[in-house]
Amino acid sequence: MPLYEYRCEGCDHRFEVLQRMGEGNERLTCPRCGAGEPSKQFSTFASAVGGGGSTASFAGGGCSAPAGSGFT
């Protein structure tokens, strides 16, 4: 199941929810103030690249699976 990020319209609190693809915000409430139907946010995540470097890569690029891993 994917992890989605939401923002409460009432108190501006951002939180994450693990939910099935295609599910909306109809049954969600803000964990801080209890307001209903928060807005879904678009976010990117960073991950480490290479062998121990401090460079970060942002999601959205092509596949970079190691040769022979079976993933393409």
N, C-alpha and C positions, 0 to 999 in steps of 0.2 A: 504494500500500500504506500502511496506517495505521501510526503510530508508537505502540507500547504501552510503558507504564512498568511495571517489575517491581521487587520487593524480595526480596532473598535472606533466607531464614529463618535461615541459619547465621550470617552476619556483618552483617546489616542494611544491606547495600550496595544502593543504588537505581541502576537503569540502564534505558536505553531500548533497544527492539528494533523494527526495521522488519520487519513480517511480514504475511502475508496474513490477511485477515479470517477468523475461525473457527479459526485455528491456536491450539493450546494451548501449554502450557509444558513438555510432555513431553520435548522435545529440547533445552531451554534449560539452560544452566549459568551460574552466577555468574562474571563475568569477573574478580572479585577472588579468591574462594576456591575456585571450581570446584564448589560444591554444586549439586545438581540440583533441578529443579522449583521455581523461585522463584514467589512469589505475585504475581498481576496486581494493580496498584494503580489506583484511580480518581483521575484528576487533572483539573485545569482549566488552561487556558492564558489568558494575558492578551494583548491586542492593543491597539495605539494606536487612538484614535477621533478623528475630526474632522481639522481642518487644522492640525496642529502642536501641539495641546494636550498636556498631560502626563497626561490622564485615561486610565485603563485600563478596558477592558471585559472581562468574563469570558464564556467560551463558554457557550452554552445558550440564548441569546435568539433572537429572530426574525431574519429576513433584513433586512439594511439595505443592500442593493445600491443604488448610485446610479441615479437615474432615467435611462432610456435605455440602460442597460448590457446589457439582454437577460436579466438574471438576476432571478428573482422569488422 
